[in-house]
């Protein structure tokens, strides 16, 4: 187990740290090889994304193709590592090897969880790609109304899929779009929001 002085190598809402390393069957089909957990954890992310959505925590999920862990972690050690921002991989009798944590290495509370950060990335990238049609549109109320409707429709579908919390859409999200006017016809924004 990492010693008491061990800390995650970087503090970022875009990073997650997993421990310990994994044991897998080597290429010859016989020997055991110890590998970093990154590739298998990425597989868990992909599995959760495709089956349940990016907003679901990639935790409590079995690690496929893993025969063991380089070190067994006790519940007390797991609690200690988790408090330091380290996501633990654990063995559970009858359940196999599992990812047992979904924290980023961020020190700020707003991006503490991998799924919250990944949902924000998903929304940002989806809207950026999905609104490319508006880039060359004539600035004005018609364009802004169409942009607002597109954003609202995207977020409504995300809410219906379970990605946004709230009993009603208006309690789960707000799709506000500013209709402030541009200062000159070259479409250079000359003020603040």
mmCIF file of the C-alpha atoms, coordinates in Angstrom:
data_MODEL
# 
_entry.id   MODEL 
# 
loop_
_atom_site.group_PDB 
_atom_site.id 
_atom_site.type_symbol 
_atom_site.label_atom_id 
_atom_site.label_alt_id 
_atom_site.label_comp_id 
_atom_site.label_asym_id 
_atom_site.label_entity_id 
_atom_site.label_seq_id 
_atom_site.pdbx_PDB_ins_code 
_atom_site.Cartn_x 
_atom_site.Cartn_y 
_atom_site.Cartn_z 
_atom_site.occupancy 
_atom_site.B_iso_or_equiv 
_atom_site.pdbx_formal_charge 
_atom_site.auth_seq_id 
_atom_site.auth_comp_id 
_atom_site.auth_asym_id 
_atom_site.auth_atom_id 
_atom_site.pdbx_PDB_model_num 
ATOM 1   C CA . UNK A 1 1   ? 0.000   0.000   0.000   1.00 0.00 ? 1   UNK A CA 1 
ATOM 2   C CA . UNK A 1 2   ? 1.253   3.525   -0.675  1.00 0.00 ? 2   UNK A CA 1 
ATOM 3   C CA . UNK A 1 3   ? 2.852   4.925   2.465   1.00 0.00 ? 3   UNK A CA 1 
ATOM 4   C CA . UNK A 1 4   ? 1.256   7.654   4.558   1.00 0.00 ? 4   UNK A CA 1 
ATOM 5   C CA . UNK A 1 5   ? 3.184   10.360  2.705   1.00 0.00 ? 5   UNK A CA 1 
ATOM 6   C CA . UNK A 1 6   ? 2.005   9.137   -0.703  1.00 0.00 ? 6   UNK A CA 1 
ATOM 7   C CA . UNK A 1 7   ? -0.233  11.574  -2.532  1.00 0.00 ? 7   UNK A CA 1 
ATOM 8   C CA . UNK A 1 8   ? -1.851  11.522  -5.941  1.00 0.00 ? 8   UNK A CA 1 
ATOM 9   C CA . UNK A 1 9   ? 0.624   12.754  -8.578  1.00 0.00 ? 9   UNK A CA 1 
ATOM 10  C CA . UNK A 1 10  ? -1.592  15.570  -9.829  1.00 0.00 ? 10  UNK A CA 1 
ATOM 11  C CA . UNK A 1 11  ? -4.616  17.393  -8.464  1.00 0.00 ? 11  UNK A CA 1 
ATOM 12  C CA . UNK A 1 12  ? -7.082  17.881  -11.287 1.00 0.00 ? 12  UNK A CA 1 
ATOM 13  C CA . UNK A 1 13  ? -10.767 17.455  -11.997 1.00 0.00 ? 13  UNK A CA 1 
ATOM 14  C CA . UNK A 1 14  ? -9.676  15.785  -15.245 1.00 0.00 ? 14  UNK A CA 1 
ATOM 15  C CA . UNK A 1 15  ? -7.674  13.016  -13.551 1.00 0.00 ? 15  UNK A CA 1 
ATOM 16  C CA . UNK A 1 16  ? -8.392  9.946   -11.459 1.00 0.00 ? 16  UNK A CA 1 
ATOM 17  C CA . UNK A 1 17  ? -5.906  7.703   -9.663  1.00 0.00 ? 17  UNK A CA 1 
ATOM 18  C CA . UNK A 1 18  ? -6.474  3.956   -9.227  1.00 0.00 ? 18  UNK A CA 1 
ATOM 19  C CA . UNK A 1 19  ? -4.617  1.500   -6.996  1.00 0.00 ? 19  UNK A CA 1 
ATOM 20  C CA . UNK A 1 20  ? -3.338  -1.259  -6.924  1.00 0.00 ? 20  UNK A CA 1 
ATOM 21  C CA . UNK A 1 21  ? -2.030  -2.716  -10.167 1.00 0.00 ? 21  UNK A CA 1 
ATOM 22  C CA . UNK A 1 22  ? -3.773  -5.693  -11.763 1.00 0.00 ? 22  UNK A CA 1 
ATOM 23  C CA . UNK A 1 23  ? -2.715  -9.261  -12.460 1.00 0.00 ? 23  UNK A CA 1 
ATOM 24  C CA . UNK A 1 24  ? -3.743  -10.656 -15.843 1.00 0.00 ? 24  UNK A CA 1 
ATOM 25  C CA . UNK A 1 25  ? -2.893  -13.683 -17.952 1.00 0.00 ? 25  UNK A CA 1 
ATOM 26  C CA . UNK A 1 26  ? 0.131   -12.959 -20.144 1.00 0.00 ? 26  UNK A CA 1 
ATOM 27  C CA . UNK A 1 27  ? 0.255   -13.251 -23.933 1.00 0.00 ? 27  UNK A CA 1 
ATOM 28  C CA . UNK A 1 28  ? 1.422   -16.882 -23.704 1.00 0.00 ? 28  UNK A CA 1 
ATOM 29  C CA . UNK A 1 29  ? -1.804  -17.804 -21.894 1.00 0.00 ? 29  UNK A CA 1 
ATOM 30  C CA . UNK A 1 30  ? 0.080   -19.223 -18.916 1.00 0.00 ? 30  UNK A CA 1 
ATOM 31  C CA . UNK A 1 31  ? 2.183   -16.647 -17.091 1.00 0.00 ? 31  UNK A CA 1 
ATOM 32  C CA . UNK A 1 32  ? 0.732   -13.905 -14.934 1.00 0.00 ? 32  UNK A CA 1 
ATOM 33  C CA . UNK A 1 33  ? 1.589   -10.297 -15.723 1.00 0.00 ? 33  UNK A CA 1 
ATOM 34  C CA . UNK A 1 34  ? 1.142   -7.275  -13.444 1.00 0.00 ? 34  UNK A CA 1 
ATOM 35  C CA . UNK A 1 35  ? -0.112  -4.206  -15.311 1.00 0.00 ? 35  UNK A CA 1 
ATOM 36  C CA . UNK A 1 36  ? -1.245  -0.685  -14.394 1.00 0.00 ? 36  UNK A CA 1 
ATOM 37  C CA . UNK A 1 37  ? -5.033  -0.444  -13.995 1.00 0.00 ? 37  UNK A CA 1 
ATOM 38  C CA . UNK A 1 38  ? -5.558  2.374   -16.527 1.00 0.00 ? 38  UNK A CA 1 
ATOM 39  C CA . UNK A 1 39  ? -6.558  0.276   -19.522 1.00 0.00 ? 39  UNK A CA 1 
ATOM 40  C CA . UNK A 1 40  ? -9.007  -1.873  -17.605 1.00 0.00 ? 40  UNK A CA 1 
ATOM 41  C CA . UNK A 1 41  ? -10.515 1.146   -15.851 1.00 0.00 ? 41  UNK A CA 1 
ATOM 42  C CA . UNK A 1 42  ? -10.936 2.850   -19.243 1.00 0.00 ? 42  UNK A CA 1 
ATOM 43  C CA . UNK A 1 43  ? -12.828 -0.272  -20.310 1.00 0.00 ? 43  UNK A CA 1 
ATOM 44  C CA . UNK A 1 44  ? -15.111 0.125   -17.283 1.00 0.00 ? 44  UNK A CA 1 
ATOM 45  C CA . UNK A 1 45  ? -15.739 3.763   -18.263 1.00 0.00 ? 45  UNK A CA 1 
ATOM 46  C CA . UNK A 1 46  ? -16.654 2.672   -21.809 1.00 0.00 ? 46  UNK A CA 1 
ATOM 47  C CA . UNK A 1 47  ? -18.926 -0.091  -20.499 1.00 0.00 ? 47  UNK A CA 1 
ATOM 48  C CA . UNK A 1 48  ? -20.775 2.279   -18.150 1.00 0.00 ? 48  UNK A CA 1 
ATOM 49  C CA . UNK A 1 49  ? -21.042 4.950   -20.873 1.00 0.00 ? 49  UNK A CA 1 
ATOM 50  C CA . UNK A 1 50  ? -22.610 2.581   -23.389 1.00 0.00 ? 50  UNK A CA 1 
ATOM 51  C CA . UNK A 1 51  ? -24.875 0.693   -21.001 1.00 0.00 ? 51  UNK A CA 1 
ATOM 52  C CA . UNK A 1 52  ? -25.980 3.378   -18.548 1.00 0.00 ? 52  UNK A CA 1 
ATOM 53  C CA . UNK A 1 53  ? -24.598 6.830   -19.428 1.00 0.00 ? 53  UNK A CA 1 
ATOM 54  C CA . UNK A 1 54  ? -21.636 9.085   -18.617 1.00 0.00 ? 54  UNK A CA 1 
ATOM 55  C CA . UNK A 1 55  ? -23.486 10.428  -15.582 1.00 0.00 ? 55  UNK A CA 1 
ATOM 56  C CA . UNK A 1 56  ? -23.252 7.054   -13.792 1.00 0.00 ? 56  UNK A CA 1 
ATOM 57  C CA . UNK A 1 57  ? -20.263 6.546   -11.497 1.00 0.00 ? 57  UNK A CA 1 
ATOM 58  C CA . UNK A 1 58  ? -17.802 3.996   -12.910 1.00 0.00 ? 58  UNK A CA 1 
ATOM 59  C CA . UNK A 1 59  ? -17.615 2.143   -9.608  1.00 0.00 ? 59  UNK A CA 1 
ATOM 60  C CA . UNK A 1 60  ? -18.777 -1.176  -8.197  1.00 0.00 ? 60  UNK A CA 1 
ATOM 61  C CA . UNK A 1 61  ? -18.116 -2.721  -11.598 1.00 0.00 ? 61  UNK A CA 1 
ATOM 62  C CA . UNK A 1 62  ? -16.194 -5.978  -12.152 1.00 0.00 ? 62  UNK A CA 1 
ATOM 63  C CA . UNK A 1 63  ? -12.847 -5.788  -13.925 1.00 0.00 ? 63  UNK A CA 1 
ATOM 64  C CA . UNK A 1 64  ? -13.041 -8.154  -16.887 1.00 0.00 ? 64  UNK A CA 1 
ATOM 65  C CA . UNK A 1 65  ? -9.958  -10.238 -17.661 1.00 0.00 ? 65  UNK A CA 1 
ATOM 66  C CA . UNK A 1 66  ? -8.340  -9.568  -14.311 1.00 0.00 ? 66  UNK A CA 1 
ATOM 67  C CA . UNK A 1 67  ? -7.181  -12.607 -12.354 1.00 0.00 ? 67  UNK A CA 1 
ATOM 68  C CA . UNK A 1 68  ? -6.078  -10.733 -9.253  1.00 0.00 ? 68  UNK A CA 1 
ATOM 69  C CA . UNK A 1 69  ? -4.660  -7.589  -7.731  1.00 0.00 ? 69  UNK A CA 1 
ATOM 70  C CA . UNK A 1 70  ? -1.026  -6.865  -6.954  1.00 0.00 ? 70  UNK A CA 1 
ATOM 71  C CA . UNK A 1 71  ? -2.081  -6.202  -3.377  1.00 0.00 ? 71  UNK A CA 1 
ATOM 72  C CA . UNK A 1 72  ? -5.174  -6.943  -1.312  1.00 0.00 ? 72  UNK A CA 1 
ATOM 73  C CA . UNK A 1 73  ? -6.668  -3.820  0.260   1.00 0.00 ? 73  UNK A CA 1 
ATOM 74  C CA . UNK A 1 74  ? -8.535  -3.994  3.560   1.00 0.00 ? 74  UNK A CA 1 
ATOM 75  C CA . UNK A 1 75  ? -11.601 -1.833  4.233   1.00 0.00 ? 75  UNK A CA 1 
ATOM 76  C CA . UNK A 1 76  ? -9.537  0.373   6.585   1.00 0.00 ? 76  UNK A CA 1 
ATOM 77  C CA . UNK A 1 77  ? -6.821  0.821   3.949   1.00 0.00 ? 77  UNK A CA 1 
ATOM 78  C CA . UNK A 1 78  ? -9.506  1.514   1.367   1.00 0.00 ? 78  UNK A CA 1 
ATOM 79  C CA . UNK A 1 79  ? -10.945 4.287   3.538   1.00 0.00 ? 79  UNK A CA 1 
ATOM 80  C CA . UNK A 1 80  ? -7.500  5.815   4.042   1.00 0.00 ? 80  UNK A CA 1 
ATOM 81  C CA . UNK A 1 81  ? -6.634  5.737   0.338   1.00 0.00 ? 81  UNK A CA 1 
ATOM 82  C CA . UNK A 1 82  ? -10.043 7.105   -0.625  1.00 0.00 ? 82  UNK A CA 1 
ATOM 83  C CA . UNK A 1 83  ? -9.602  10.029  1.771   1.00 0.00 ? 83  UNK A CA 1 
ATOM 84  C CA . UNK A 1 84  ? -6.431  10.894  -0.184  1.00 0.00 ? 84  UNK A CA 1 
ATOM 85  C CA . UNK A 1 85  ? -8.236  10.826  -3.541  1.00 0.00 ? 85  UNK A CA 1 
ATOM 86  C CA . UNK A 1 86  ? -7.079  7.356   -4.565  1.00 0.00 ? 86  UNK A CA 1 
ATOM 87  C CA . UNK A 1 87  ? -9.718  5.074   -6.078  1.00 0.00 ? 87  UNK A CA 1 
ATOM 88  C CA . UNK A 1 88  ? -9.272  1.564   -4.793  1.00 0.00 ? 88  UNK A CA 1 
ATOM 89  C CA . UNK A 1 89  ? -9.603  -1.666  -6.718  1.00 0.00 ? 89  UNK A CA 1 
ATOM 90  C CA . UNK A 1 90  ? -10.796 -4.426  -4.426  1.00 0.00 ? 90  UNK A CA 1 
ATOM 91  C CA . UNK A 1 91  ? -11.581 -8.116  -4.345  1.00 0.00 ? 91  UNK A CA 1 
ATOM 92  C CA . UNK A 1 92  ? -14.979 -9.078  -2.990  1.00 0.00 ? 92  UNK A CA 1 
ATOM 93  C CA . UNK A 1 93  ? -15.666 -12.743 -2.244  1.00 0.00 ? 93  UNK A CA 1 
ATOM 94  C CA . UNK A 1 94  ? -18.074 -14.168 -4.789  1.00 0.00 ? 94  UNK A CA 1 
ATOM 95  C CA . UNK A 1 95  ? -18.054 -10.890 -6.764  1.00 0.00 ? 95  UNK A CA 1 
ATOM 96  C CA . UNK A 1 96  ? -14.512 -10.727 -8.084  1.00 0.00 ? 96  UNK A CA 1 
ATOM 97  C CA . UNK A 1 97  ? -12.204 -7.785  -8.641  1.00 0.00 ? 97  UNK A CA 1 
ATOM 98  C CA . UNK A 1 98  ? -14.019 -4.465  -8.750  1.00 0.00 ? 98  UNK A CA 1 
ATOM 99  C CA . UNK A 1 99  ? -13.448 -0.760  -9.177  1.00 0.00 ? 99  UNK A CA 1 
ATOM 100 C CA . UNK A 1 100 ? -14.345 0.663   -5.776  1.00 0.00 ? 100 UNK A CA 1 
ATOM 101 C CA . UNK A 1 101 ? -14.220 4.415   -6.179  1.00 0.00 ? 101 UNK A CA 1 
ATOM 102 C CA . UNK A 1 102 ? -15.012 7.175   -8.644  1.00 0.00 ? 102 UNK A CA 1 
ATOM 103 C CA . UNK A 1 103 ? -13.244 10.302  -7.400  1.00 0.00 ? 103 UNK A CA 1 
ATOM 104 C CA . UNK A 1 104 ? -11.208 12.740  -9.410  1.00 0.00 ? 104 UNK A CA 1 
ATOM 105 C CA . UNK A 1 105 ? -7.968  13.982  -7.908  1.00 0.00 ? 105 UNK A CA 1 
ATOM 106 C CA . UNK A 1 106 ? -9.420  17.487  -7.614  1.00 0.00 ? 106 UNK A CA 1 
ATOM 107 C CA . UNK A 1 107 ? -9.095  19.142  -4.241  1.00 0.00 ? 107 UNK A CA 1 
ATOM 108 C CA . UNK A 1 108 ? -12.240 21.188  -4.896  1.00 0.00 ? 108 UNK A CA 1 
ATOM 109 C CA . UNK A 1 109 ? -15.655 19.781  -3.961  1.00 0.00 ? 109 UNK A CA 1 
ATOM 110 C CA . UNK A 1 110 ? -17.422 20.833  -7.174  1.00 0.00 ? 110 UNK A CA 1 
ATOM 111 C CA . UNK A 1 111 ? -15.564 18.268  -9.319  1.00 0.00 ? 111 UNK A CA 1 
ATOM 112 C CA . UNK A 1 112 ? -14.971 15.565  -6.730  1.00 0.00 ? 112 UNK A CA 1 
ATOM 113 C CA . UNK A 1 113 ? -16.632 12.790  -8.730  1.00 0.00 ? 113 UNK A CA 1 
ATOM 114 C CA . UNK A 1 114 ? -15.528 11.361  -12.072 1.00 0.00 ? 114 UNK A CA 1 
ATOM 115 C CA . UNK A 1 115 ? -19.102 11.057  -13.354 1.00 0.00 ? 115 UNK A CA 1 
ATOM 116 C CA . UNK A 1 116 ? -19.903 14.721  -12.578 1.00 0.00 ? 116 UNK A CA 1 
ATOM 117 C CA . UNK A 1 117 ? -16.823 15.902  -14.499 1.00 0.00 ? 117 UNK A CA 1 
ATOM 118 C CA . UNK A 1 118 ? -17.498 13.505  -17.374 1.00 0.00 ? 118 UNK A CA 1 
ATOM 119 C CA . UNK A 1 119 ? -21.130 14.648  -17.612 1.00 0.00 ? 119 UNK A CA 1 
ATOM 120 C CA . UNK A 1 120 ? -19.994 18.273  -17.799 1.00 0.00 ? 120 UNK A CA 1 
ATOM 121 C CA . UNK A 1 121 ? -17.502 17.378  -20.546 1.00 0.00 ? 121 UNK A CA 1 
ATOM 122 C CA . UNK A 1 122 ? -20.213 15.452  -22.405 1.00 0.00 ? 122 UNK A CA 1 
ATOM 123 C CA . UNK A 1 123 ? -22.659 18.381  -22.249 1.00 0.00 ? 123 UNK A CA 1 
ATOM 124 C CA . UNK A 1 124 ? -20.024 20.919  -23.286 1.00 0.00 ? 124 UNK A CA 1 
ATOM 125 C CA . UNK A 1 125 ? -18.753 18.886  -26.241 1.00 0.00 ? 125 UNK A CA 1 
ATOM 126 C CA . UNK A 1 126 ? -22.224 17.837  -27.368 1.00 0.00 ? 126 UNK A CA 1 
ATOM 127 C CA . UNK A 1 127 ? -23.472 21.408  -27.399 1.00 0.00 ? 127 UNK A CA 1 
ATOM 128 C CA . UNK A 1 128 ? -20.317 22.674  -29.074 1.00 0.00 ? 128 UNK A CA 1 
ATOM 129 C CA . UNK A 1 129 ? -20.663 20.113  -31.869 1.00 0.00 ? 129 UNK A CA 1 
ATOM 130 C CA . UNK A 1 130 ? -24.440 20.250  -32.042 1.00 0.00 ? 130 UNK A CA 1 
ATOM 131 C CA . UNK A 1 131 ? -24.594 24.025  -32.391 1.00 0.00 ? 131 UNK A CA 1 
ATOM 132 C CA . UNK A 1 132 ? -22.057 24.396  -35.197 1.00 0.00 ? 132 UNK A CA 1 
ATOM 133 C CA . UNK A 1 133 ? -24.909 25.290  -37.523 1.00 0.00 ? 133 UNK A CA 1 
ATOM 134 C CA . UNK A 1 134 ? -25.407 28.532  -35.550 1.00 0.00 ? 134 UNK A CA 1 
ATOM 135 C CA . UNK A 1 135 ? -21.882 29.824  -36.128 1.00 0.00 ? 135 UNK A CA 1 
ATOM 136 C CA . UNK A 1 136 ? -22.649 31.237  -39.549 1.00 0.00 ? 136 UNK A CA 1 
ATOM 137 C CA . UNK A 1 137 ? -26.252 32.204  -38.865 1.00 0.00 ? 137 UNK A CA 1 
ATOM 138 C CA . UNK A 1 138 ? -27.339 35.834  -38.878 1.00 0.00 ? 138 UNK A CA 1 
ATOM 139 C CA . UNK A 1 139 ? -27.208 37.205  -35.358 1.00 0.00 ? 139 UNK A CA 1 
ATOM 140 C CA . UNK A 1 140 ? -30.614 38.128  -34.048 1.00 0.00 ? 140 UNK A CA 1 
ATOM 141 C CA . UNK A 1 141 ? -33.633 36.979  -32.096 1.00 0.00 ? 141 UNK A CA 1 
ATOM 142 C CA . UNK A 1 142 ? -34.477 34.194  -34.550 1.00 0.00 ? 142 UNK A CA 1 
ATOM 143 C CA . UNK A 1 143 ? -31.030 32.636  -34.242 1.00 0.00 ? 143 UNK A CA 1 
ATOM 144 C CA . UNK A 1 144 ? -30.990 32.957  -30.454 1.00 0.00 ? 144 UNK A CA 1 
ATOM 145 C CA . UNK A 1 145 ? -34.455 31.409  -30.178 1.00 0.00 ? 145 UNK A CA 1 
ATOM 146 C CA . UNK A 1 146 ? -33.306 28.475  -32.316 1.00 0.00 ? 146 UNK A CA 1 
ATOM 147 C CA . UNK A 1 147 ? -30.136 28.073  -30.229 1.00 0.00 ? 147 UNK A CA 1 
ATOM 148 C CA . UNK A 1 148 ? -32.201 28.169  -27.033 1.00 0.00 ? 148 UNK A CA 1 
ATOM 149 C CA . UNK A 1 149 ? -34.595 25.542  -28.402 1.00 0.00 ? 149 UNK A CA 1 
ATOM 150 C CA . UNK A 1 150 ? -31.704 23.262  -29.444 1.00 0.00 ? 150 UNK A CA 1 
ATOM 151 C CA . UNK A 1 151 ? -30.053 23.506  -26.027 1.00 0.00 ? 151 UNK A CA 1 
ATOM 152 C CA . UNK A 1 152 ? -33.340 22.959  -24.221 1.00 0.00 ? 152 UNK A CA 1 
ATOM 153 C CA . UNK A 1 153 ? -34.153 19.933  -26.385 1.00 0.00 ? 153 UNK A CA 1 
ATOM 154 C CA . UNK A 1 154 ? -30.722 18.394  -25.744 1.00 0.00 ? 154 UNK A CA 1 
ATOM 155 C CA . UNK A 1 155 ? -30.977 18.924  -21.987 1.00 0.00 ? 155 UNK A CA 1 
ATOM 156 C CA . UNK A 1 156 ? -34.552 17.627  -21.897 1.00 0.00 ? 156 UNK A CA 1 
ATOM 157 C CA . UNK A 1 157 ? -33.465 14.392  -23.586 1.00 0.00 ? 157 UNK A CA 1 
ATOM 158 C CA . UNK A 1 158 ? -30.555 14.123  -21.170 1.00 0.00 ? 158 UNK A CA 1 
ATOM 159 C CA . UNK A 1 159 ? -32.959 14.601  -18.238 1.00 0.00 ? 159 UNK A CA 1 
ATOM 160 C CA . UNK A 1 160 ? -35.340 11.940  -19.632 1.00 0.00 ? 160 UNK A CA 1 
ATOM 161 C CA . UNK A 1 161 ? -32.369 9.548   -19.872 1.00 0.00 ? 161 UNK A CA 1 
ATOM 162 C CA . UNK A 1 162 ? -31.559 10.109  -16.193 1.00 0.00 ? 162 UNK A CA 1 
ATOM 163 C CA . UNK A 1 163 ? -28.518 12.330  -16.710 1.00 0.00 ? 163 UNK A CA 1 
ATOM 164 C CA . UNK A 1 164 ? -29.922 15.349  -14.887 1.00 0.00 ? 164 UNK A CA 1 
ATOM 165 C CA . UNK A 1 165 ? -31.532 15.221  -11.473 1.00 0.00 ? 165 UNK A CA 1 
ATOM 166 C CA . UNK A 1 166 ? -34.889 16.724  -10.639 1.00 0.00 ? 166 UNK A CA 1 
ATOM 167 C CA . UNK A 1 167 ? -38.524 15.620  -10.622 1.00 0.00 ? 167 UNK A CA 1 
ATOM 168 C CA . UNK A 1 168 ? -39.347 18.083  -13.418 1.00 0.00 ? 168 UNK A CA 1 
ATOM 169 C CA . UNK A 1 169 ? -37.211 19.488  -16.228 1.00 0.00 ? 169 UNK A CA 1 
ATOM 170 C CA . UNK A 1 170 ? -37.354 23.044  -14.887 1.00 0.00 ? 170 UNK A CA 1 
ATOM 171 C CA . UNK A 1 171 ? -35.935 21.749  -11.598 1.00 0.00 ? 171 UNK A CA 1 
ATOM 172 C CA . UNK A 1 172 ? -33.171 19.835  -13.371 1.00 0.00 ? 172 UNK A CA 1 
ATOM 173 C CA . UNK A 1 173 ? -31.790 22.450  -15.757 1.00 0.00 ? 173 UNK A CA 1 
ATOM 174 C CA . UNK A 1 174 ? -32.112 25.930  -17.170 1.00 0.00 ? 174 UNK A CA 1 
ATOM 175 C CA . UNK A 1 175 ? -31.346 26.619  -20.806 1.00 0.00 ? 175 UNK A CA 1 
ATOM 176 C CA . UNK A 1 176 ? -30.853 30.359  -20.633 1.00 0.00 ? 176 UNK A CA 1 
ATOM 177 C CA . UNK A 1 177 ? -29.517 31.989  -23.777 1.00 0.00 ? 177 UNK A CA 1 
ATOM 178 C CA . UNK A 1 178 ? -28.605 35.629  -23.766 1.00 0.00 ? 178 UNK A CA 1 
ATOM 179 C CA . UNK A 1 179 ? -30.135 37.889  -26.374 1.00 0.00 ? 179 UNK A CA 1 
ATOM 180 C CA . UNK A 1 180 ? -27.783 40.802  -25.763 1.00 0.00 ? 180 UNK A CA 1 
ATOM 181 C CA . UNK A 1 181 ? -26.921 42.685  -28.898 1.00 0.00 ? 181 UNK A CA 1 
ATOM 182 C CA . UNK A 1 182 ? -23.543 42.686  -30.577 1.00 0.00 ? 182 UNK A CA 1 
ATOM 183 C CA . UNK A 1 183 ? -21.792 46.052  -30.623 1.00 0.00 ? 183 UNK A CA 1 
ATOM 184 C CA . UNK A 1 184 ? -20.759 46.138  -34.260 1.00 0.00 ? 184 UNK A CA 1 
ATOM 185 C CA . UNK A 1 185 ? -21.546 44.320  -37.486 1.00 0.00 ? 185 UNK A CA 1 
ATOM 186 C CA . UNK A 1 186 ? -18.263 42.399  -37.487 1.00 0.00 ? 186 UNK A CA 1 
ATOM 187 C CA . UNK A 1 187 ? -19.734 40.204  -34.750 1.00 0.00 ? 187 UNK A CA 1 
ATOM 188 C CA . UNK A 1 188 ? -17.036 40.970  -32.226 1.00 0.00 ? 188 UNK A CA 1 
ATOM 189 C CA . UNK A 1 189 ? -18.377 40.840  -28.720 1.00 0.00 ? 189 UNK A CA 1 
ATOM 190 C CA . UNK A 1 190 ? -17.576 44.166  -27.099 1.00 0.00 ? 190 UNK A CA 1 
ATOM 191 C CA . UNK A 1 191 ? -18.895 43.738  -23.592 1.00 0.00 ? 191 UNK A CA 1 
ATOM 192 C CA . UNK A 1 192 ? -19.292 41.325  -20.780 1.00 0.00 ? 192 UNK A CA 1 
ATOM 193 C CA . UNK A 1 193 ? -22.038 38.844  -20.130 1.00 0.00 ? 193 UNK A CA 1 
# 
